[in-house]
Amino acid sequence: MRPQVILVATLLLNATFFVFNLYIAYLSGSRTVLSQAIYTITDLVGSGLLLWGLYASRRPADYQYHFGRGKERFFWAFVSIVVTFTVAGVVALTLGIEQISDPRPISHIGDGLAVVGATALVSSLGIWITLRELRIGRETLQSLLESANQGLKSIFYQDFVSIVGSVVAFVGLVLVDRTQTWAIDGATAVLQGALLIATGFVLTAESREYLIGRALSPAEARKILAIVERDSRVASVRGFQSMLLGPEDALLALRVNFQNGLTTDQLEAAIDEVTLALRGEFPILRHIVIEPES
């Protein structure tokens, strides 16, 4: 999978429709369309932060960052989630409440419906690009949502929430047009804001464990132990520690009790072969430390 393709496509799509959303929001005075515009610009900023995190994480290890900068992707994904969902949600919520408490007439509802519908189509295109990249990488949507790739998960949820928000906005504008009840425009913006904030809370909570230093999954740990213990020179594994340093980067530290009677050269060969076997099965294990003990 090529994350940069998804991120660049999202940037271009959002940049295109931000202008249209903002222009129609200015013409119509609709808080619903303005909420869409705000979400689009925060989505644009968030995608830019994710792209920066992707490139920053690829900088090589140095004396300050011995294990590289893989966690840049976790950090910038967290910042992107806060900007895209929380900030946009709070602004949309505020605009909606203002419109409910002090309803103001809106116009150009037809243009608003057109731009909201187009936004939904563009977000659908974004999801299609993500799914296409998953197919190219021989991955599934489920594997993405269960992975540590917070940035791409955030992009997927951005597009999904944008579609749901566009549907809500479309229905709200139709009701406003039919009833001439301007407060509905505000209620629609409130719903959009609440949806963004709720999604942001869920993704922020998930990001926390990766920033702290989440371990590999129990299923992966069991497979790793099976690979190590099937080596005839290994008596037992007495210590297992792991930490995700990035979506495709993990640290593994093992304390291994090898069979008695091995010479130093045999012990070194055993460690090298076990390390190669682990990396062959789990490319994510870029840092492996095996500490032999008696």
Secondary structure by P-SEA (a helix, b strand, c coil): ccaaaaaaaaaaaaaaaaaaaaaaaaacccaaaaaaaaaaaaaaaaaaaaaaaaaaaaccccccccccccaaaaaaaaaaaaaacaaaaaaaaaaaaaaaabbbbbcaaaaaaaaaaaaaaaaaaaaaaaaaaaaaacccaaaaaaccaaaaaaaaaaaaaaaaaaaaaaaaaaaaaacccaaaaaaaaaaaaaaaaaaaaaaaaaaccccccccccaaaaaaaaaaaaaccccccccbbbbbbcccccbbbbbbccccccccaaaaaaaaaaaaaaaaaacccccbbbbbbcc
